[in-house]
Amino acid sequence: MRFERAVSLDIDVDDLAKRATDSGVSDVTNLYVPIASFKKRLLIDFDVVDQDGQTMSLVTSDEDSHAALAMLLATAEGSGIDPSRLSSGALQKLHDIVRHPASTEDAAVIARASRSSGRLEVPGWQLKPGYNVTDADIKFWRETLFADAGFVSRIAEFTTQYMPIISVRRDRTPTIVKYRTIESEPAADFDKWTMAERLGWNEIYIGIETPSIGRAQREHVRISSPGGVFAVSVDVAVAETLDSGPLTPQPSGSEFTGRVTPERALVYTSGRQSSDLHQVIVGIRPTITGFRTPALIGTLLSALVLVGGAVGQWTGNVLGKIVDHSTDPAVAILIVIPSLIAAYVVREGEHEVRSKLLSVPRAVVMLTSGLTFVAAAATIAQFSGHILAIVWIACGAVCIIALLYLWAVCARIDNHHKRIVATSNSQSSQPIYKL
């Protein structure tokens, strides 16, 4: 599915210049600011503009990688590790890690790291003799540098992600930076849904990475619902370490303010300082407008025709008499019903997420259509009296079960929608969970 992210950054240039000066930067005419973290891949669409709508340029990838290397060394120093002990070959290896995209194997290892235990072993992090290093360099690399959890967490981030960096002029205050990205992301994985989610009984959850949370004084995140889908809940979660953690969400001790409307989910955080990866997790359900009425009416008609025909056949051989005279009326009725259902239930051009959410209810509706064809085939084949009645009543019974299922699911979705509409003007403080 297509995923659009629009972000506005309100930068306090005076405070930024003061921080740069306190850090030893002498020339603060132009201040360099990383605006986000992105996966190391070519972006489909990426625009950066200032408050006047003027396009802002980014630093080169080489400058970006050197900035990432500087952050790695600062992280090591902050953990009590002396960066001067790194040889030129070791420094070159660190630069190569942050400069180049991670291999598929390395990315998979890092992605699984939050659920694994023990030392994080990434093949691409191995310091090999090809970098002109000594055994002492390799020992320091393994037993000191990569034994530090903070450093490992930071380099794992820069192995799979990079930071677009902009230049902000000192005389522009205040400064607002806006950027927009459009990416293609896979829709929710149907294979991982629970049975209740597949049947449409429960909402599904979609996690959206929000790297801005924890890296600014305050963040306001708005997640817009795809077409044909409405939001029912919103949570914020963080993977705090790369080591093994609880398999069930636990409160992190911090809170966010959330508000949910059918069209969007809103998150506001303030004063949270954390470099960990945050996700906004939104619960969504499909709208049933355009689906409920034709699905219920079509299934009800199928059930009534099949059950009524079965009763008539059992008590008075009604179907047999109709077939003896002509099969056209019975076949016409049994073919028109599923044709109408298919015409009104199936919708082309709708959002992929809604299509997946309604896939099972639609399959049930189409099953009832198929049952009418089965009944028509048995009628045309001129099954004997009670056998034909049994076929019709069996098909009718399945249609009744399908009708009850569709009614229950649609009623539950409708109740969720009404509840969200009723509470859409309220907001609440909720805990940020850690995974």
One Martini backbone bead per residue (centre of mass of N, CA, C, O) as a GRO file, in nm:
protein
  435
    1MET     BB    1   0.102   0.032   0.013
    2ARG     BB    2   0.052   0.364   0.039
    3PHE     BB    3   0.280   0.595   0.217
    4GLU     BB    4   0.223   0.900   0.389
    5ARG     BB    5   0.460   1.152   0.512
    6ALA     BB    6   0.398   1.441   0.722
    7VAL     BB    7   0.635   1.695   0.837
    8SER     BB    8   0.679   1.925   1.116
    9LEU     BB    9   0.944   2.157   1.211
   10ASP     BB   10   1.018   2.336   1.512
   11ILE     BB   11   1.293   2.553   1.525
   12ASP     BB   12   1.519   2.662   1.771
   13VAL     BB   13   1.781   2.849   1.683
   14ASP     BB   14   1.894   2.967   1.944
   15ASP     BB   15   1.921   2.698   2.094
   16LEU     BB   16   2.096   2.561   1.880
   17ALA     BB   17   2.335   2.761   1.894
   18LYS     BB   18   2.399   2.718   2.192
   19ARG     BB   19   2.464   2.417   2.172
   20ALA     BB   20   2.694   2.448   1.969
   21THR     BB   21   2.873   2.629   2.144
   22ASP     BB   22   2.890   2.433   2.392
   23SER     BB   23   3.031   2.209   2.185
   24GLY     BB   24   3.256   2.397   2.010
   25VAL     BB   25   3.122   2.575   1.799
   26SER     BB   26   3.219   2.861   1.619
   27ASP     BB   27   3.035   2.832   1.358
   28VAL     BB   28   2.676   2.954   1.340
   29THR     BB   29   2.560   3.030   1.060
   30ASN     BB   30   2.544   2.717   1.008
   31LEU     BB   31   2.309   2.459   1.082
   32TYR     BB   32   2.310   2.114   1.153
   33VAL     BB   33   2.019   1.895   1.087
   34PRO     BB   34   1.859   1.618   1.179
   35ILE     BB   35   1.523   1.510   1.072
   36ALA     BB   36   1.573   1.190   1.041
   37SER     BB   37   1.491   0.837   0.992
   38PHE     BB   38   1.596   0.604   0.740
   39LYS     BB   39   1.599   0.375   0.531
   40LYS     BB   40   1.833   0.215   0.320
   41ARG     BB   41   1.679   0.380   0.060
   42LEU     BB   42   1.507   0.473  -0.202
   43LEU     BB   43   1.296   0.727  -0.239
   44ILE     BB   44   1.011   0.795  -0.401
   45ASP     BB   45   0.939   1.054  -0.207
   46PHE     BB   46   1.126   1.370  -0.135
   47ASP     BB   47   1.052   1.663   0.060
   48VAL     BB   48   1.211   1.990   0.137
   49VAL     BB   49   1.089   2.269   0.330
   50ASP     BB   50   1.012   2.577   0.421
   51GLN     BB   51   0.803   2.834   0.530
   52ASP     BB   52   0.819   2.946   0.210
   53GLY     BB   53   0.857   2.682   0.012
   54GLN     BB   54   1.155   2.626   0.002
   55THR     BB   55   1.397   2.439  -0.103
   56MET     BB   56   1.595   2.198   0.065
   57SER     BB   57   1.906   2.089   0.114
   58LEU     BB   58   2.123   1.820   0.131
   59VAL     BB   59   2.353   1.640   0.229
   60THR     BB   60   2.575   1.425   0.169
   61SER     BB   61   2.638   1.094   0.217
   62ASP     BB   62   2.924   1.139   0.326
   63GLU     BB   63   2.850   1.345   0.545
   64ASP     BB   64   2.643   1.169   0.684
   65SER     BB   65   2.839   0.935   0.765
   66HIS     BB   66   3.029   1.113   0.939
   67ALA     BB   67   2.812   1.190   1.144
   68ALA     BB   68   2.752   0.901   1.236
   69LEU     BB   69   3.038   0.841   1.333
   70ALA     BB   70   3.046   1.062   1.550
   71MET     BB   71   2.812   0.938   1.716
   72LEU     BB   72   2.951   0.673   1.780
   73LEU     BB   73   3.195   0.794   1.934
   74ALA     BB   74   3.022   0.943   2.145
   75THR     BB   75   2.891   0.689   2.260
   76ALA     BB   76   3.150   0.554   2.353
   77GLU     BB   77   3.246   0.783   2.539
   78GLY     BB   78   2.985   0.779   2.720
   79SER     BB   79   3.076   0.465   2.809
   80GLY     BB   80   3.406   0.482   2.858
   81ILE     BB   81   3.531   0.484   2.569
   82ASP     BB   82   3.825   0.509   2.385
   83PRO     BB   83   3.851   0.617   2.056
   84SER     BB   84   4.172   0.628   2.022
   85ARG     BB   85   4.198   0.301   2.009
   86LEU     BB   86   4.122   0.327   1.724
   87SER     BB   87   4.198   0.239   1.431
   88SER     BB   88   4.192   0.315   1.103
   89GLY     BB   89   4.055   0.047   1.024
   90ALA     BB   90   3.819   0.062   1.228
   91LEU     BB   91   3.707   0.332   1.127
   92GLN     BB   92   3.650   0.233   0.840
   93LYS     BB   93   3.446   0.017   0.922
   94LEU     BB   94   3.240   0.205   1.052
   95HIS     BB   95   3.192   0.372   0.798
   96ASP     BB   96   3.088   0.138   0.621
   97ILE     BB   97   2.841   0.068   0.790
   98VAL     BB   98   2.702   0.364   0.768
   99ARG     BB   99   2.724   0.397   0.447
  100HIS     BB  100   2.604   0.119   0.386
  101PRO     BB  101   2.397  -0.111   0.313
  102ALA     BB  102   2.242  -0.365   0.436
  103SER     BB  103   2.212  -0.674   0.444
  104THR     BB  104   1.973  -0.905   0.459
  105GLU     BB  105   2.096  -1.056   0.699
  106ASP     BB  106   2.152  -0.816   0.888
  107ALA     BB  107   1.861  -0.705   0.898
  108ALA     BB  108   1.735  -0.963   1.019
  109VAL     BB  109   1.895  -0.973   1.282
  110ILE     BB  110   1.806  -0.693   1.388
  111ALA     BB  111   1.495  -0.742   1.377
  112ARG     BB  112   1.528  -0.995   1.593
  113ALA     BB  113   1.667  -0.877   1.854
  114SER     BB  114   1.419  -0.818   2.054
  115ARG     BB  115   1.375  -1.163   2.065
  116SER     BB  116   1.658  -1.206   2.165
  117SER     BB  117   1.945  -1.358   2.306
  118GLY     BB  118   2.224  -1.220   2.375
  119ARG     BB  119   2.449  -1.170   2.150
  120LEU     BB  120   2.492  -0.957   1.882
  121GLU     BB  121   2.526  -1.116   1.558
  122VAL     BB  122   2.673  -0.944   1.290
  123PRO     BB  123   2.836  -1.012   1.008
  124GLY     BB  124   2.904  -0.702   0.916
  125TRP     BB  125   3.079  -0.645   1.200
  126GLN     BB  126   3.328  -0.779   1.119
  127LEU     BB  127   3.672  -0.770   1.190
  128LYS     BB  128   3.908  -0.783   0.940
  129PRO     BB  129   4.227  -0.804   0.804
  130GLY     BB  130   4.159  -0.619   0.549
  131TYR     BB  131   4.191  -0.352   0.753
  132ASN     BB  132   4.466  -0.349   0.889
  133VAL     BB  133   4.468  -0.532   1.159
  134THR     BB  134   4.503  -0.637   1.474
  135ASP     BB  135   4.449  -0.840   1.737
  136ALA     BB  136   4.400  -0.602   1.931
  137ASP     BB  137   4.179  -0.468   1.767
  138ILE     BB  138   3.981  -0.707   1.770
  139LYS     BB  139   3.955  -0.730   2.076
  140PHE     BB  140   3.848  -0.445   2.127
  141TRP     BB  141   3.604  -0.470   1.943
  142ARG     BB  142   3.464  -0.714   2.094
  143GLU     BB  143   3.526  -0.667   2.424
  144THR     BB  144   3.439  -0.349   2.421
  145LEU     BB  145   3.269  -0.211   2.204
  146PHE     BB  146   3.054  -0.470   2.150
  147ALA     BB  147   2.985  -0.492   2.475
  148ASP     BB  148   2.819  -0.235   2.443
  149ALA     BB  149   2.488  -0.162   2.443
  150GLY     BB  150   2.481   0.133   2.342
  151PHE     BB  151   2.653   0.092   2.089
  152VAL     BB  152   2.488  -0.134   1.957
  153SER     BB  153   2.228   0.027   1.929
  154ARG     BB  154   2.348   0.249   1.746
  155ILE     BB  155   2.468   0.071   1.512
  156ALA     BB  156   2.202  -0.063   1.438
  157GLU     BB  157   2.071   0.191   1.336
  158PHE     BB  158   2.307   0.267   1.117
  159THR     BB  159   2.283   0.006   0.944
  160THR     BB  160   1.961   0.065   0.845
  161GLN     BB  161   2.010   0.381   0.877
  162TYR     BB  162   1.953   0.732   0.805
  163MET     BB  163   2.043   1.095   0.800
  164PRO     BB  164   1.895   1.364   0.711
  165ILE     BB  165   2.064   1.677   0.634
  166ILE     BB  166   2.044   2.016   0.726
  167SER     BB  167   2.064   2.370   0.664
  168VAL     BB  168   2.060   2.635   0.908
  169ARG     BB  169   2.006   2.956   0.947
  170ARG     BB  170   2.069   3.187   1.195
  171ASP     BB  171   1.869   3.432   1.074
  172ARG     BB  172   1.632   3.211   1.104
  173THR     BB  173   1.366   3.329   1.312
  174PRO     BB  174   1.186   3.108   1.294
  175THR     BB  175   1.195   2.752   1.201
  176ILE     BB  176   1.035   2.571   0.934
  177VAL     BB  177   1.016   2.223   0.863
  178LYS     BB  178   0.922   2.037   0.566
  179TYR     BB  179   0.827   1.691   0.511
  180ARG     BB  180   0.788   1.439   0.242
  181THR     BB  181   0.670   1.101   0.209
  182ILE     BB  182   0.665   0.817  -0.026
  183GLU     BB  183   0.558   0.479   0.024
  184SER     BB  184   0.594   0.128  -0.013
  185GLU     BB  185   0.387  -0.094   0.169
  186PRO     BB  186   0.290  -0.354   0.325
  187ALA     BB  187   0.034  -0.498   0.420
  188ALA     BB  188  -0.121  -0.663   0.629
  189ASP     BB  189  -0.060  -0.976   0.760
  190PHE     BB  190  -0.281  -1.228   0.723
  191ASP     BB  191  -0.121  -1.478   0.846
  192LYS     BB  192  -0.105  -1.324   1.149
  193TRP     BB  193  -0.385  -1.350   1.206
  194THR     BB  194  -0.642  -1.403   1.380
  195MET     BB  195  -0.945  -1.541   1.371
  196ALA     BB  196  -1.100  -1.287   1.466
  197GLU     BB  197  -0.971  -1.099   1.252
  198ARG     BB  198  -1.057  -1.252   0.995
  199LEU     BB  199  -1.374  -1.242   1.069
  200GLY     BB  200  -1.414  -0.933   1.199
  201TRP     BB  201  -1.440  -0.916   1.520
  202ASN     BB  202  -1.162  -0.782   1.524
  203GLU     BB  203  -0.923  -0.575   1.528
  204ILE     BB  204  -0.649  -0.434   1.378
  205TYR     BB  205  -0.286  -0.382   1.378
  206ILE     BB  206  -0.082  -0.089   1.306
  207GLY     BB  207   0.258  -0.018   1.266
  208ILE     BB  208   0.420   0.309   1.302
  209GLU     BB  209   0.691   0.473   1.246
  210THR     BB  210   0.825   0.732   1.495
  211PRO     BB  211   1.122   0.901   1.512
  212SER     BB  212   1.040   1.174   1.664
  213ILE     BB  213   1.000   1.034   1.913
  214GLY     BB  214   1.229   1.159   2.161
  215ARG     BB  215   1.368   1.415   1.961
  216ALA     BB  216   1.182   1.623   2.108
  217GLN     BB  217   1.001   1.828   2.306
  218ARG     BB  218   0.767   1.781   2.089
  219GLU     BB  219   0.482   1.578   1.967
  220HIS     BB  220   0.270   1.553   1.664
  221VAL     BB  221   0.060   1.283   1.574
  222ARG     BB  222  -0.095   1.189   1.255
  223ILE     BB  223  -0.331   0.933   1.164
  224SER     BB  224  -0.462   0.842   0.866
  225SER     BB  225  -0.719   0.690   0.731
  226PRO     BB  226  -0.806   0.490   0.513
  227GLY     BB  227  -1.010   0.412   0.280
  228GLY     BB  228  -1.271   0.240   0.443
  229VAL     BB  229  -1.145   0.326   0.729
  230PHE     BB  230  -1.134   0.301   1.094
  231ALA     BB  231  -1.055   0.416   1.402
  232VAL     BB  232  -1.026   0.270   1.758
  233SER     BB  233  -0.709   0.303   1.829
  234VAL     BB  234  -0.420   0.412   2.043
  235ASP     BB  235  -0.060   0.355   2.055
  236VAL     BB  236   0.258   0.347   2.233
  237ALA     BB  237   0.578   0.210   2.137
  238VAL     BB  238   0.893   0.059   2.267
  239ALA     BB  239   1.226  -0.040   2.187
  240GLU     BB  240   1.474  -0.019   2.425
  241THR     BB  241   1.624  -0.285   2.329
  242LEU     BB  242   1.824  -0.558   2.191
  243ASP     BB  243   1.739  -0.726   2.400
  244SER     BB  244   1.570  -0.915   2.581
  245GLY     BB  245   1.214  -0.922   2.628
  246PRO     BB  246   0.904  -0.886   2.665
  247LEU     BB  247   0.625  -1.031   2.496
  248THR     BB  248   0.468  -0.824   2.660
  249PRO     BB  249   0.341  -0.540   2.727
  250GLN     BB  250   0.495  -0.263   2.907
  251PRO     BB  251   0.526  -0.017   3.107
  252SER     BB  252   0.760   0.268   3.087
  253GLY     BB  253   0.653   0.546   3.261
  254SER     BB  254   0.520   0.682   3.024
  255GLU     BB  255   0.329   0.935   2.844
  256PHE     BB  256   0.033   1.000   2.645
  257THR     BB  257  -0.173   1.180   2.422
  258GLY     BB  258  -0.500   1.074   2.312
  259ARG     BB  259  -0.691   1.060   1.995
  260VAL     BB  260  -1.005   0.938   1.849
  261THR     BB  261  -1.111   0.910   1.518
  262PRO     BB  262  -1.226   0.781   1.235
  263GLU     BB  263  -1.005   0.943   1.051
  264ARG     BB  264  -0.809   0.966   1.318
  265ALA     BB  265  -0.494   0.957   1.497
  266LEU     BB  266  -0.375   1.102   1.806
  267VAL     BB  267  -0.045   1.227   1.915
  268TYR     BB  268   0.104   1.341   2.235
  269THR     BB  269   0.429   1.459   2.321
  270SER     BB  270   0.638   1.545   2.620
  271GLY     BB  271   0.970   1.537   2.733
  272ARG     BB  272   1.085   1.301   2.558
  273GLN     BB  273   1.405   1.128   2.600
  274SER     BB  274   1.471   0.922   2.312
  275SER     BB  275   1.637   0.688   2.077
  276ASP     BB  276   1.421   0.505   2.045
  277LEU     BB  277   1.196   0.309   1.885
  278HIS     BB  278   0.890   0.419   1.766
  279GLN     BB  279   0.531   0.338   1.786
  280VAL     BB  280   0.225   0.363   1.621
  281ILE     BB  281  -0.074   0.197   1.727
  282VAL     BB  282  -0.344   0.105   1.515
  283GLY     BB  283  -0.681   0.051   1.529
  284ILE     BB  284  -0.880  -0.121   1.279
  285ARG     BB  285  -1.174  -0.080   1.066
  286PRO     BB  286  -1.427  -0.140   0.859
  287THR     BB  287  -1.644  -0.019   0.662
  288ILE     BB  288  -2.009  -0.095   0.582
  289THR     BB  289  -2.055   0.078   0.356
  290GLY     BB  290  -2.197  -0.107   0.088
  291PHE     BB  291  -2.221  -0.401   0.239
  292ARG     BB  292  -2.447  -0.475   0.438
  293THR     BB  293  -2.713  -0.464   0.276
  294PRO     BB  294  -2.651  -0.660   0.036
  295ALA     BB  295  -2.554  -0.896   0.211
  296LEU     BB  296  -2.810  -0.942   0.385
  297ILE     BB  297  -3.024  -0.954   0.162
  298GLY     BB  298  -2.899  -1.175  -0.013
  299THR     BB  299  -2.883  -1.393   0.210
  300LEU     BB  300  -3.183  -1.389   0.284
  301LEU     BB  301  -3.294  -1.472   0.009
  302SER     BB  302  -3.149  -1.740  -0.009
  303ALA     BB  303  -3.272  -1.863   0.247
  304LEU     BB  304  -3.574  -1.837   0.172
  305VAL     BB  305  -3.571  -1.995  -0.094
  306LEU     BB  306  -3.445  -2.261   0.013
  307VAL     BB  307  -3.637  -2.321   0.249
  308GLY     BB  308  -3.904  -2.294   0.095
  309GLY     BB  309  -3.840  -2.511  -0.118
  310ALA     BB  310  -3.797  -2.746   0.081
  311VAL     BB  311  -4.079  -2.745   0.205
  312GLY     BB  312  -4.237  -2.780  -0.060
  313GLN     BB  313  -4.101  -3.048  -0.141
  314TRP     BB  314  -4.171  -3.216   0.117
  315THR     BB  315  -4.496  -3.163   0.108
  316GLY     BB  316  -4.551  -3.120  -0.246
  317ASN     BB  317  -4.349  -3.131  -0.485
  318VAL     BB  318  -4.290  -2.847  -0.613
  319LEU     BB  319  -4.023  -2.871  -0.769
  320GLY     BB  320  -4.099  -3.112  -0.944
  321LYS     BB  321  -4.332  -2.968  -1.092
  322ILE     BB  322  -4.166  -2.740  -1.214
  323VAL     BB  323  -3.970  -2.919  -1.373
  324ASP     BB  324  -4.182  -3.068  -1.544
  325HIS     BB  325  -4.258  -2.804  -1.688
  326SER     BB  326  -4.003  -2.601  -1.594
  327THR     BB  327  -3.667  -2.475  -1.527
  328ASP     BB  328  -3.648  -2.165  -1.565
  329PRO     BB  329  -3.757  -2.028  -1.304
  330ALA     BB  330  -3.564  -2.155  -1.097
  331VAL     BB  331  -3.298  -2.078  -1.233
  332ALA     BB  332  -3.340  -1.774  -1.245
  333ILE     BB  333  -3.356  -1.720  -0.941
  334LEU     BB  334  -3.078  -1.865  -0.864
  335ILE     BB  335  -2.905  -1.657  -1.047
  336VAL     BB  336  -2.986  -1.368  -0.967
  337ILE     BB  337  -2.896  -1.351  -0.673
  338PRO     BB  338  -2.581  -1.384  -0.705
  339SER     BB  339  -2.552  -1.151  -0.908
  340LEU     BB  340  -2.638  -0.926  -0.714
  341ILE     BB  341  -2.427  -0.975  -0.499
  342ALA     BB  342  -2.175  -0.931  -0.678
  343ALA     BB  343  -2.249  -0.635  -0.766
  344TYR     BB  344  -2.264  -0.509  -0.451
  345VAL     BB  345  -2.010  -0.628  -0.291
  346VAL     BB  346  -1.810  -0.587  -0.507
  347ARG     BB  347  -1.506  -0.374  -0.510
  348GLU     BB  348  -1.338  -0.166  -0.709
  349GLY     BB  349  -1.067   0.043  -0.596
  350GLU     BB  350  -1.014  -0.016  -0.320
  351HIS     BB  351  -0.859  -0.044  -0.044
  352GLU     BB  352  -0.648  -0.288   0.058
  353VAL     BB  353  -0.726  -0.300   0.358
  354ARG     BB  354  -1.033  -0.333   0.326
  355SER     BB  355  -1.021  -0.587   0.156
  356LYS     BB  356  -0.894  -0.763   0.381
  357LEU     BB  357  -1.109  -0.714   0.609
  358LEU     BB  358  -1.352  -0.828   0.396
  359SER     BB  359  -1.280  -1.113   0.284
  360VAL     BB  360  -1.449  -1.311   0.457
  361PRO     BB  361  -1.735  -1.191   0.438
  362ARG     BB  362  -1.733  -1.214   0.128
  363ALA     BB  363  -1.692  -1.519   0.113
  364VAL     BB  364  -1.960  -1.585   0.251
  365VAL     BB  365  -2.144  -1.456   0.043
  366MET     BB  366  -2.038  -1.630  -0.197
  367LEU     BB  367  -2.125  -1.898  -0.076
  368THR     BB  368  -2.429  -1.850  -0.100
  369SER     BB  369  -2.421  -1.833  -0.403
  370GLY     BB  370  -2.316  -2.122  -0.450
  371LEU     BB  371  -2.562  -2.268  -0.319
  372THR     BB  372  -2.767  -2.189  -0.539
  373PHE     BB  373  -2.625  -2.351  -0.758
  374VAL     BB  374  -2.654  -2.624  -0.626
  375ALA     BB  375  -2.963  -2.624  -0.623
  376ALA     BB  376  -2.994  -2.592  -0.930
  377ALA     BB  377  -2.845  -2.851  -1.010
  378ALA     BB  378  -3.036  -3.047  -0.857
  379THR     BB  379  -3.288  -2.966  -1.019
  380ILE     BB  380  -3.189  -3.030  -1.307
  381ALA     BB  381  -3.117  -3.337  -1.222
  382GLN     BB  382  -3.369  -3.459  -1.081
  383PHE     BB  383  -3.410  -3.513  -0.800
  384SER     BB  384  -3.557  -3.670  -0.572
  385GLY     BB  385  -3.768  -3.552  -0.355
  386HIS     BB  386  -3.611  -3.567  -0.064
  387ILE     BB  387  -3.328  -3.510  -0.171
  388LEU     BB  388  -3.386  -3.225  -0.275
  389ALA     BB  389  -3.475  -3.114   0.001
  390ILE     BB  390  -3.207  -3.163   0.149
  391VAL     BB  391  -3.032  -2.982  -0.025
  392TRP     BB  392  -3.189  -2.721   0.028
  393ILE     BB  393  -3.180  -2.720   0.343
  394ALA     BB  394  -2.873  -2.721   0.367
  395CYS     BB  395  -2.824  -2.457   0.216
  396GLY     BB  396  -3.013  -2.286   0.396
  397ALA     BB  397  -2.864  -2.330   0.666
  398VAL     BB  398  -2.599  -2.196   0.582
  399CYS     BB  399  -2.728  -1.920   0.521
  400ILE     BB  400  -2.821  -1.865   0.810
  401ILE     BB  401  -2.543  -1.869   0.939
  402ALA     BB  402  -2.429  -1.643   0.760
  403LEU     BB  403  -2.632  -1.429   0.847
  404LEU     BB  404  -2.556  -1.423   1.148
  405TYR     BB  405  -2.261  -1.349   1.108
  406LEU     BB  406  -2.298  -1.084   0.949
  407TRP     BB  407  -2.471  -0.942   1.158
  408ALA     BB  408  -2.268  -0.949   1.394
  409VAL     BB  409  -2.030  -0.804   1.259
  410CYS     BB  410  -2.178  -0.545   1.171
  411ALA     BB  411  -2.275  -0.467   1.456
  412ARG     BB  412  -1.992  -0.442   1.584
  413ILE     BB  413  -1.879  -0.228   1.394
  414ASP     BB  414  -2.103  -0.018   1.444
  415ASN     BB  415  -2.050   0.014   1.750
  416HIS     BB  416  -1.761   0.114   1.724
  417HIS     BB  417  -1.825   0.366   1.559
  418LYS     BB  418  -2.016   0.500   1.766
  419ARG     BB  419  -1.809   0.515   1.996
  420ILE     BB  420  -1.603   0.697   1.851
  421VAL     BB  421  -1.791   0.932   1.791
  422ALA     BB  422  -1.869   0.987   2.095
  423THR     BB  423  -1.531   1.017   2.174
  424SER     BB  424  -1.383   1.227   1.968
  425ASN     BB  425  -1.367   1.487   2.183
  426SER     BB  426  -1.173   1.313   2.346
  427GLN     BB  427  -0.900   1.280   2.585
  428SER     BB  428  -0.603   1.082   2.689
  429SER     BB  429  -0.398   0.927   2.916
  430GLN     BB  430  -0.125   0.709   2.824
  431PRO     BB  431   0.078   0.453   2.810
  432ILE     BB  432   0.399   0.368   2.732
  433TYR     BB  433   0.516   0.098   2.567
  434LYS     BB  434   0.711  -0.196   2.600
  435LEU     BB  435   0.875  -0.470   2.400
   0.00000   0.00000   0.00000
